Amino acid sequence: MNDPSAHRMTRAERLRQGLTGRVRAGSSRGRQDALSIGRAAVAAALAYLLSHLLWGHEYPFFSSIVAFIIIGFGTETKIRKVVEMSAGVMLGVLLGELARSTIGPGTWQIAVVVFGAGLLARLLDSGNLFGFQVTIQSLLVMIMPVTPGMTPGGRVVDALTGVTVAILIHLLTTGDPRSVQRRAATDFFQELEDTMVNLALAARSGDVRVAQAALRSVRISSQSFTDEWKVANEAANEMATYSPTAYRHAAGVERLQHLLIGSDRAMRNLRVIARREVEFLTAVNGDAHSTLADALLAARDAITELRAAVSQDDVDFTAARRSLRLFGSYLTPELLLKNDQGVRPGRAGHFEGVTLVIQLRSLAIDLLQATGLEAKDAKRLLPSLLIAADGESIGPRPLTREMKAVEPPATTEALELLITDRSDPLRRRP
């Protein structure tokens, strides 16, 4: 029989775990947004003080309200969003003041003002944020009592003071804009790493179901990581452009923006790679391919080095390029398509396997380009795919004069970039 006390203990344990999880998540949010909340608190207090000192308003609550709303809780607020909110706030206060001075306060007047402000906001801008600010500010003007000494235009002046204080504090206290990009890039590369590990596990075990699960996962979530990084790039670029404290980081912001170009292509390639691996393992009836798994883990190691480089103040991709060179050394059909018994796949498996190898080579080129290499130099760092037939043996052969004319060896410049150069291809070591 079931023990009721054990059942109660289970429910209590679940409740404890749920509360612990919520407290942990709340603490994490608090730590993440502590700086932004502090900025909002300072902006609200400073706007209130300035309105009181400059304009002589006894209770300038609109200054505090506006300043706090514009700063908000977000740590990645873009200047475009700040300007949009400021415009909405000012328009809403002006509409509220105009309505209060013409039709006066009251129940039906509130309905008229909210309806009119909402329609005007939708006419001027499609953003919900702008419409919300126009409507709520006009409503606040209508429902709040007039404080002693407040003139009809006083609330407009208070709102303008709050807007000015909020924008100045936002521009002067944005911090390092690269931190926003780094968080997004770290999450992005972590997704790449996790997918590579799952695909390596599928190749080593020959289990098609593991590869199918990895394919489903990367299809569902990969685009969101790319979009998050794009938004972070836009926010960081605006910070570096408009904020005097963030301008010195403009070069680093641009470097991390450039990193997304090749990385985005790599993420798209990874979705195709996962699908090709599913098709390859299906064609070879689930044979184990440990060399393919080793190649995928080498790609994972290179991506780990990319993620580590992003967190550095002076982004250096030297280690990442060396790891990518190791990954590239695996990328020939002769190495990757043999199973653990040394047997080559049949006709169907060979076709699927070759397409997988080509896609992996494309991934290596994308990641090398992300570190600053030109496409032509990145391609020269991969092993040759030129083959020659000798009876029944087909595979790489020493380059003849004719082959050299088609595929020149890796250039000295490409090798120097691989070993010594940093993220900016124009920055050479003397």
Secondary structure, 3 states (H helix, E strand, C coil): CCCHHHHHHHHHHHHHHHHHHHHHHHHHHHHHHHHHHHHHHHHHHHHHHHHHHHHCCCCCHHHHHHHHHHHCCCCCCCHHHHHHHHHHHHHHHHHHHHHHHHCCCCHHHHHHHHHHHHHHHHHHCCCHHHHHHHHHHHHHHHHCCCCCCCCCCHHHHHHHHHHHHHHHHHHHCCCCCHHHHHHHHHHHHHHHHHHHHHHHHHHHHCCHHHHHHHHHHHHHHHHHHHHHHHHHHHHHHHHHHHCCCCHHHHHHHHHHHHHHHHHHHHHHHHHHHHHHHHHHHHHCCCCCCHHHHHHHHHHHHHHHHHHHHHCCCCCCCHHHHHHHHHHHHCCCHHHHCCCCCCCCCCHHHHHHHHHHHHHHHHHHHHHHHHCCCCHHHHHHCCCCCCEEEECCEEEECCCCHHHHHHCCCCCHHHHHHHHCCCCCCCCCCC
